[in-house]
Amino acid sequence: MGDRSAKLRKLNDFRRRLPHCTASALSAILADVRETGIPDGDRNAMRNARDLQNSEPTPFGPVLQTLTVFDNDDEEQKLTIAHPFALLWKASSECDSFITFFRAKLADHPPSLENPWHLLLYTDEVTPGNPLATLNKRKFHALYWSFLEFGVTALSREDSSVWPLSTAFMSLL
C-alpha cells in the first residue's frame, strides 16, 4: 500500500508542477509518450510544426490565408482566416477521429439538393492568456462555423474528441 501511495503522490506532484491541462489530456499525453516516446522539440518547434501544417497545400489553398477587407472608413484591412473548405478537407483527409465521426454523420444525415446540411455560425471575442490583464493586445474576434447535423453533443462540447468541429476566422483587434 505504501508503494502505491508514493506513486500517487509522485503523480500528483508532477501534475501540480506543470501548467494546467485536464486529467484526461495529461493521461493521453503520458500514454502517447509511453507508446511512441518523447518527440524532439520545444514550444517554438510545436509552433513551427503547426504553421507548417497550416501552410501545406490543399485543393482550396493552405488552411491559413489572408483576406483583404475594407473597414467603415474605407481603409484596407488584412484578416488572417482559417479557410473553411481547406480546413474541412484537411480534417477529413488526415484526422482519423474526425474522418470516423464525419462519415458516421454523413451516413446518419446524407446531404442532397432536397435536404442540404445546415451551416451554423457563431461569433465571439477571444482573449488568449490572462483575460484580466490591464493591456491585453492579443484579443481577436472569431467567427466559428459548424454543421447542425453534427448533433447537439458534438456542437456543445468545446473539448470534443472529434477534432475542431468549428473553425475560426480570426482578426486581431
N, C-alpha and C positions, 0 to 999 in steps of 0.2 A: 504494500500500500504506500509506503514511504517513497519508493521509486516512482510510482505513478504521480504522486503529489508533486514531487520535484520536477517531473517532466511538464506537468500542467502549469506550475509556477513559471518555469522557464519559457513556455509558450506564451503565457500571459504577459510576462516582462517583455518578450520580443514584440508582441503587438503594441504595447504601450510606448515603446521607444520610437516607433515609426510613425510617419504621418498617417492620419486616419484612412482606412479603407474598410469596407464591410467585412464581416467574418466570412461570408461566402466568397468574396473576392480574394481575400487572403488565402483561404482554403484552396481555391482554384490556382492561385499563383504557386503555392507550395507543391500542389500535385503536379503542375506542369514542370516545375524545376526538378522534382524527383524523376519525372519521366524523360525530360529532354535536356536537363542540365541548365545552367545559368547562361543566358545569351550574353555575348560581348556587348559593351556599350554603356552609356550613361544617359542622363536626361537629354543632353544635346543629340546623342545618337538616336534616341527614340523620336525626337522632333524631326530629325533629318529623314528617318525611315518613313514617318507619317507624310512628310512633304513629298518624298519620292513617290509614294503610293498615290497621293492626290494629284501628282503631275503626270502619271502614266496615261498614255492614250487610251481612249475608248472610242466606239463609233460616234460618240457625241462630243468628243474632245476630252480634255482632262476633267477630273471632278472639280477641282478649284479653278474658277475662271473669273475674269474681271469684266464687269458690266459697266458701261458708261451711261449715266442718267443726268438729268438736269434738275436742279432744285427750284424752289419758288422764285429765286432771284435770277433764274436762267443761267446759273453757274454750273459748270460741268463738275460732276462728282464721279468718282470711281468706287464701285462696290465690289467686294470680293464675295463671290457666291459659290455655293456647292451646287453645281448644275444637277437638277433633279434627275434627268434621264441618264446622265453619266454615272451618278451615284447608284441609281437603281440597277443599271447594267452591271456595275462593278460588284454590288452586293449579290445580285442574282447569278453571277458567274464565278465568284470567288469565296463566298462565305457559306460554308456548309450548313450552319444552323439557319441562316436566312433562306437559303435555297429550299430546305426541307419545309420551313414554315410557309414560304411563298407558294410552293407547289400545292401544299395542302389547302391553302386559301383559294387558289385558282380552281382546284377540284371542287371545293365546297360552293364557290360562287363563280362559275365560269362567266367571264365578261363576254358580251356580244353587243352588236349595234342596238338591239332592242333592250338590252339590260346591261349598260356600261357600269363600271365601277364608279364610286363616288369619291371625289377628291376632297379632302378636308384641309383647311388652312387655319393656322393659329399663329398669332404674333405675340411677342413678349420681349421685354428688356432683359438682357442677361448681364450679370456682373460677376466675372470670374474673380477668384480670390476673396478678399475681405470686402463684403458689401457695405460695411460701416466705415470704411476708410474715408478720411476727410477729402482727399483729392484722388478719386478713383477715375483714372483716364482709360480704363480698359472696358468700359461698358459698351455694349453694342445691342442693336435690335436684331431679333431673329424672326424669320417667317418660317414656321415649320409646316410640313405637309405630310400627309399620310393618306391611306385609303380606309374608308368606313368599313369595308369588307374584311379588314384585319381583325375586327371584333373588339369589344369593349375591354377585354382582359389585356390584350396587347397594347391597345391605344391608351390605357390608363396607367401603364407601368413604365416609369422613366427608366428603370433598370431591367427592362425586358431582356430575355436571353436571346432574342432573335435579331441581333444587330440593330443598328439605329432604324427604328420604324418611322422616324421622321427625320428630315434633314433640314438644315438651316441655310437660309440666305442671310448672310451676315454683313453688316456695315458698321464700321467704327463710328461712334458719336463724335 
